[in-house]
Amino acid sequence: MQVRRCAAVVVEPRERLAFDLARLLQGGTGLDGVREWVALAAHLDDEFVLDAAEVALLGEVPVEQWTPFDELVARHDRGLIDGLLAKGLLVGDDEAHGDVRRRDDDVRASHWRGIAATTHRHTRWGDVDTLEAERRFGRETDRPFLQRLGPPESLVRERVEAADRIALERPGDTPLEALIRQRVTCRNYDRSRPLSRADLEATLFRAFGARAVSEQPGIAVMKRAVPSAGGLHPTEAYLLVQNVDGVAPGLYHYHPVDHALEPLGAVPADETASLALRLVAGQRHFMDAHVVVVLASRFRRTFWKYRNHAKAWRAVILDAGHLSQAMYLAAAERGLAAFITAAVNERDIEATFGLDPMLEGVVAVCGFGWRGEMVTEVEFDPLCSVWPHGGTG
């Protein structure tokens, strides 16, 4: 067998508080700071506490070159080597380590920047309920919200005195301005009113559809309504359809070139809302959207050009903002409402749609549908564009 270090790993120094009875008996608080080295790898969901000897060994094993196992054992403690192999931080080329090696090879083949790959992998959620977390946070103290968190940063950073600013004329009303005024995040959806198929088709095409496809030398590129790094458009739309006339409830992939839905699995109509709730991490105000859209990026498509690039992951993440804004405007044009959130359970979404986080990872969830007639969840509508009475329904 031959061995090499995994492609991307970050070893983070951490400190946590632990109870020490001896310190308490000596008259102290009983709390002691414990310092640890924690390894986070781009191909593994788990994180591992390492000792100093394991950290040193991990730093000595080459990341690209395979080293014969016997050669490593001759120079290093066998137990340390076996321990790092068991954790998956060292990778063997034999059958026993095949699954770990395949996942590590996927990271390598995708040309990830190591720090970005590790951040992406280890900031994913699974089975998180954000509203329950807020309730738990509220129960921990009876202090008002602002007292707990302190004052926020100022609304605007003002670099000069007001008298030194150059006043600019505001533009007049236009159809675009009217549309932008209607672009308000929705937290109240009308489950009693189905979305028409025409509304679905128009919103999907305006936001995610390809206007044109051209064959550059060796690579096909598409023209969408939004920008994307290198014109590569790696971000795909996966749909949970809940309430659309003529489209069965279930999971779909949107094909932007053919402007078509690819069925991935049916979901009973009485189960779609609970699935949506799990995907958006317990945010009940989004669970009733008629169409929930997962934005998942095929990283290898962008990283093929921007290999191990310090800005590549950031550029891919920008796609979610571009696409969601196009979706907001497309929905508003049809009289519909929309939302986007980054507080999502990526691991649950991956399991639902069959996605690999390092090959086609979730970056956000958005959605659209009919706005409800009453405000049951507070919405931010300072222009009173949607709720004429300031969100009171």
C-alpha positions in Angstrom: 0.0 0.0 0.0 1.0 3.6 -0.7 -0.1 6.6 1.3 -0.4 10.4 0.8 -2.0 13.3 2.7 -5.6 14.3 1.8 -5.9 17.1 -0.7 -7.3 19.9 1.6 -7.1 20.0 5.4 -7.1 22.8 7.8 -5.7 22.3 11.4 -7.4 24.9 13.6 -6.2 25.7 17.2 -9.2 25.9 19.5 -9.7 26.6 23.2 -12.7 25.4 25.2 -13.6 25.5 28.9 -13.6 22.3 30.9 -14.5 21.6 34.5 -11.6 20.7 36.7 -12.5 19.5 40.3 -9.0 20.0 41.6 -9.1 23.7 40.6 -12.5 24.1 42.3 -11.1 22.5 45.5 -8.2 24.8 45.4 -10.5 27.8 45.6 -10.8 28.5 41.9 -13.9 28.5 39.6 -13.3 24.9 38.6 -13.0 26.0 34.9 -9.9 25.5 32.9 -9.1 26.3 29.3 -8.3 23.3 27.2 -6.4 23.9 24.0 -6.7 21.5 21.1 -5.7 21.0 17.5 -8.8 20.3 15.4 -8.5 18.9 11.8 -11.1 19.7 9.2 -10.8 18.1 5.8 -12.6 19.0 2.6 -13.6 15.4 1.9 -14.9 14.5 5.4 -17.9 15.7 7.3 -16.4 14.9 10.7 -13.7 16.9 12.5 -11.0 15.3 14.5 -9.0 16.4 17.6 -5.3 15.7 17.0 -2.3 15.6 19.3 0.9 17.4 18.5 2.6 14.2 17.1 -0.3 13.7 14.7 -0.2 17.3 13.5 3.6 17.0 12.9 3.2 13.7 11.0 0.4 15.1 8.9 2.6 18.0 7.9 5.4 15.7 6.8 3.5 13.3 4.5 3.4 14.6 0.8 0.0 15.7 -0.5 0.7 14.8 -4.2 3.4 12.1 -4.1 2.5 8.6 -3.0 4.8 7.2 -0.3 5.2 3.4 0.3 3.5 2.5 3.6 6.6 0.5 4.8 8.8 3.5 4.2 6.6 5.7 6.4 6.5 3.1 9.1 10.3 2.9 9.0 10.5 6.7 9.8 7.4 7.2 12.0 5.3 5.6 14.7 3.0 2.9 13.2 0.2 3.8 15.6 0.2 7.4 14.5 0.0 6.4 10.8 -2.8 3.9 11.4 -4.7 6.5 13.4 -4.5 9.1 10.6 -5.5 6.5 8.0 -8.5 5.6 10.2 -9.6 9.2 10.4 -9.2 9.6 6.6 -6.6 12.4 6.9 -4.1 10.1 5.3 -5.3 8.3 2.3 -4.2 4.8 1.2 -4.3 3.5 -2.4 -5.6 0.0 -1.5 -9.2 -1.3 -1.6 -9.8 -0.8 2.2 -9.5 3.0 1.8 -11.4 3.2 -1.5 -14.3 5.3 -0.4 -12.2 7.9 1.4 -9.8 8.0 -1.6 -12.7 8.5 -4.0 -14.1 11.5 -2.0 -10.6 12.9 -1.8 -10.1 12.4 -5.5 -13.3 14.3 -6.2 -11.9 17.3 -4.3 -8.6 17.1 -6.2 -10.3 16.7 -9.6 -12.5 19.7 -9.0 -9.5 22.1 -8.5 -10.7 23.6 -5.3 -8.7 26.1 -3.3 -8.0 24.3 -0.1 -9.2 26.9 2.4 -12.4 27.4 0.3 -13.1 23.7 0.0 -12.8 23.2 3.8 -15.0 26.2 4.6 -17.7 25.1 2.2 -17.7 21.5 3.6 -17.8 22.5 7.3 -20.3 25.3 7.2 -23.1 23.1 5.9 -26.1 22.4 8.2 -28.1 19.3 8.8 -31.3 18.9 10.8 -31.1 22.5 12.1 -34.3 24.3 13.2 -33.5 28.0 13.3 -36.7 29.1 15.0 -36.1 26.6 17.8 -32.6 28.0 18.1 -34.0 31.5 18.4 -36.4 30.4 21.1 -33.6 28.7 23.0 -31.5 31.8 22.8 -34.4 33.8 24.2 -34.9 31.5 27.1 -31.2 31.8 28.1 -31.7 35.4 29.3 -34.5 37.8 30.1 -32.5 40.8 28.8 -34.0 42.6 25.8 -32.7 41.8 22.4 -30.5 44.9 22.0 -29.0 44.5 25.5 -28.0 41.0 24.7 -26.4 41.8 21.3 -25.4 45.5 21.8 -26.1 48.2 19.3 -25.6 47.4 15.6 -23.2 49.1 13.3 -24.5 52.4 11.9 -26.8 52.3 8.9 -24.3 54.1 6.6 -20.6 54.9 7.0 -20.3 58.6 6.4 -16.9 59.7 5.1 -17.5 63.4 4.8 -19.7 66.1 6.5 -23.2 66.5 5.1 -22.2 69.9 3.6 -19.5 68.3 1.6 -21.7 65.8 -0.2 -22.6 66.2 -3.8 -26.4 65.8 -4.1 -27.7 63.6 -7.0 -31.0 63.9 -8.7 -33.4 60.9 -8.2 -34.6 59.3 -11.4 -38.3 59.7 -12.4 -40.8 56.8 -12.3 -40.4 54.1 -15.0 -41.8 50.6 -15.5 -38.5 49.3 -14.0 -38.8 51.5 -11.0 -42.4 50.3 -10.4 -41.2 46.7 -10.7 -38.4 47.2 -8.2 -40.8 48.8 -5.7 -42.8 45.6 -5.8 -39.7 43.5 -5.1 -40.3 42.6 -1.4 -39.3 39.5 0.4 -42.5 37.5 1.2 -43.1 35.6 4.4 -46.9 35.0 3.8 -47.9 32.6 1.1 -51.5 31.6 0.0 -51.6 27.8 0.0 -55.3 27.9 -1.1 -54.5 29.5 -4.4 -52.5 27.3 -6.9 -49.9 28.8 -9.1 -50.6 28.6 -12.8 -48.3 26.7 -15.1 -47.8 29.9 -17.2 -46.6 31.7 -14.1 -44.1 28.9 -13.3 -42.9 28.8 -16.9 -42.4 32.6 -17.1 -40.6 32.9 -13.8 -38.3 30.0 -14.4 -37.3 31.2 -17.8 -36.8 34.9 -16.9 -34.6 33.9 -13.9 -32.8 30.7 -14.9 -33.4 30.1 -18.6 -30.7 30.3 -21.4 -31.3 32.9 -24.0 -28.7 31.5 -26.3 -26.0 28.8 -26.4 -22.8 29.2 -28.3 -19.9 26.9 -28.9 -16.6 28.5 -28.1 -13.5 26.5 -29.0 -13.9 23.3 -26.9 -16.5 24.7 -24.5 -20.2 25.4 -24.7 -21.4 28.6 -23.0 -24.9 30.0 -22.4 -26.3 33.5 -22.2 -28.5 34.0 -19.2 -30.2 37.2 -17.9 -27.5 37.4 -15.2 -23.6 37.5 -15.1 -21.4 34.6 -14.0 -17.6 34.3 -13.7 -16.1 33.4 -17.1 -19.7 33.2 -18.5 -19.7 29.6 -17.2 -23.0 29.6 -15.2 -22.3 26.7 -12.9 -25.4 27.2 -10.7 -28.4 24.9 -11.3 -32.0 25.2 -10.1 -33.5 22.2 -8.3 -37.2 22.5 -7.5 -39.6 21.3 -4.9 -43.0 22.0 -6.6 -45.8 22.2 -4.0 -48.8 23.9 -5.6 -48.8 24.4 -9.3 -51.6 23.6 -11.7 -50.6 21.0 -14.2 -47.4 20.0 -12.5 -47.4 17.2 -10.0 -46.0 17.9 -6.5 -42.4 16.6 -6.3 -38.8 17.1 -7.0 -37.5 18.5 -10.3 -34.3 19.8 -12.0 -34.8 22.7 -14.3 -33.0 22.4 -17.7 -32.1 25.9 -18.7 -31.3 25.2 -22.3 -34.4 23.1 -23.1 -36.5 25.2 -20.7 -37.9 22.0 -19.3 -38.5 20.2 -16.0 -36.7 16.9 -15.3 -38.7 14.8 -12.8 -36.6 13.5 -10.0 -39.2 12.0 -7.7 -42.8 12.4 -6.6 -43.7 13.8 -3.2 -47.2 13.4 -1.8 -49.0 16.7 -1.7 -49.6 16.5 2.1 -45.8 16.0 2.7 -44.3 18.8 0.6 -44.6 21.4 3.3 -42.9 19.4 5.9 -40.1 18.7 3.4 -39.8 22.4 2.5 -39.6 23.2 6.3 -36.7 20.8 6.7 -34.9 22.2 3.7 -35.2 25.8 5.0 -34.1 24.9 8.5 -37.4 25.4 10.2 -38.2 28.8 8.8 -42.0 28.4 8.8 -42.5 31.7 6.9 -41.0 30.1 3.8 -42.4 26.6 3.9 -45.7 27.5 2.0 -44.0 29.0 -1.1 -45.6 27.3 -4.1 -42.2 26.6 -5.6 -39.0 26.1 -3.6 -35.8 26.5 -5.6 -32.5 25.1 -4.5 -29.5 26.9 -6.0 -26.7 24.3 -6.3 -23.4 25.0 -8.1 -21.4 22.6 -10.1 -18.0 23.8 -8.8 -15.9 21.9 -11.3 -17.4 23.9 -14.2 -16.0 27.1 -12.9 -12.9 25.7 -11.2 -12.0 24.1 -14.6 -11.0 27.5 -15.7 -10.1 29.1 -12.4 -8.0 26.3 -10.9 -7.1 26.5 -7.2 -8.0 30.2 -7.6 -8.3 32.4 -4.5 -11.4 34.1 -5.8 -13.2 31.2 -7.6 -15.4 30.1 -4.7 -16.4 33.7 -4.0 -17.3 34.1 -7.7 -19.5 31.0 -7.6 -21.4 32.2 -4.5 -22.2 35.5 -6.3 -24.3 33.5 -8.7 -26.9 33.0 -6.0 -27.4 36.7 -5.6 -27.6 37.3 -9.3 -30.1 34.5 -9.9 -32.3 35.3 -6.9 -32.6 39.0 -7.9 -33.6 38.0 -11.4 -36.2 35.6 -9.8 -37.5 38.3 -7.5 -38.1 40.7 -10.5 -39.5 37.9 -12.7 -42.0 37.0 -9.9 -42.9 40.6 -9.2 -43.7 41.1 -12.9 -46.3 38.3 -12.7 -47.7 39.7 -9.4 -46.0 37.0 -7.4 -43.8 37.1 -4.3 -40.4 35.6 -3.6 -37.8 34.9 -1.0 -34.2 33.8 -0.6 -32.3 32.4 2.4 -28.9 31.1 3.2 -30.1 29.5 6.5 -30.7 26.1 5.0 -30.0 22.5 5.8 -27.5 21.7 3.1 -27.0 18.1 4.2 -30.8 17.4 4.1 -31.0 19.0 0.6 -28.1 16.9 -0.7 -29.8 13.7 0.5 -33.1 14.8 -1.0 -31.8 15.6 -4.5 -28.8 13.3 -4.6 -26.1 16.0 -4.6 -22.4 15.7 -3.6 -21.4 18.8 -1.6 -18.0 19.1 -3.2 -19.2 18.5 -6.8 -22.6 20.2 -6.8 -23.0 22.1 -3.6 -26.0 24.0 -2.2 -25.4 27.8 -1.9 -28.9 29.1 -1.1 -32.6 28.3 -1.3 -35.2 30.7 -2.8 -38.8 30.4 -4.0 -41.9 32.1 -5.2 -45.7 31.9 -5.2 -48.9 33.9 -4.4 -48.7 36.2 -1.5 -51.3 35.7 1.2 -54.0 38.3 1.8 -53.2 38.7 5.5 -49.9 39.3 7.4 -49.4 36.4 9.8 -45.6 36.8 9.7 -44.1 40.3 9.9 -42.7 41.5 6.6 -40.3 44.3 5.8 -42.1 46.6 3.5 -41.0 50.2 4.4 -42.3 51.6 1.1 -45.8 50.1 1.8 -45.6 48.8 -1.8 -47.2 45.4 -1.0 -49.1 46.1 2.3 -50.7 49.6 2.0 -51.1 49.8 5.8 -47.4 49.1 6.5 -47.7 45.3 6.8 -50.8 45.1 9.0 -52.8 43.2 6.4 
